[in-house]
Amino acid sequence: MTLTGLWTSVTFVYIIGIGLASGVALTPSWSTAYETSSGALILEGYSAVGGFGKFCGVVVALGVIANNVPSTYAAALGCQVLGRYGKMVPRYLWVCVIVLVYFICAIVGRDHLFVIFQNFLALMGYWVVVFVSIVLEEHLIFRQNRGFNWSAWEDKKRLPVGAAALTAFLVGWVGAIVGMYQVWYVGPVAKLVGGIGADIGIWLGMGFALLTFPPLRYLELRKVER
């Protein structure tokens, strides 16, 4: 049920986004609104239903704010799991610090932050696929029979050293860099695709990580035994 609810809601929002993007190309008033901001585009898209459209625009705006709540909480958890020093700071203080950081970023960069994020967030896809590749191989290859010792989750003497994962992650990033095609950088391999270039950074990053991690992890298990 949870998966169905998530899938339905996300699909519905994607369809609305596709409709708005199509309207920008076909409707001059929508294109003008988009030049102002994405919020103005949403209001213009809902303008056909009058006051109810304005209400929907408010709901969307509040939804964006509400969407920050789980992300902020997850970021606070991430700060705490970085080590014992991070755990010493109460989670609510981490939440306050994180909110202050992105509030300052939003105020200072309000006129050009959207463009910065468009260029910066593209990097997320590269590192996420490399990270997921390493985690899946650890689960499917090395933990399928051994399982996990949940009592050792906070004992660094019994946890994996992480050298294999870190090395594979960095090698995966090399693949992503040589294969990425972005406004601010085009990798040497990306330039060769089809004569005009294409972004294959995700696939190269994933491939490099998938090929690198298993032998390194096997060697780590042999030498360190954890």
PyMOL commands that set and color helices and strands:
alter all, ss='L'
color gray80, all
select helices_A, chain A and resi 2-26+28-36+38-49+51-80+84-88+91-108+113-120+122-142+150-152+163-179+190-195+201-224
alter helices_A, ss='H'
color red, helices_A
deselect
rebuild
show_as cartoon
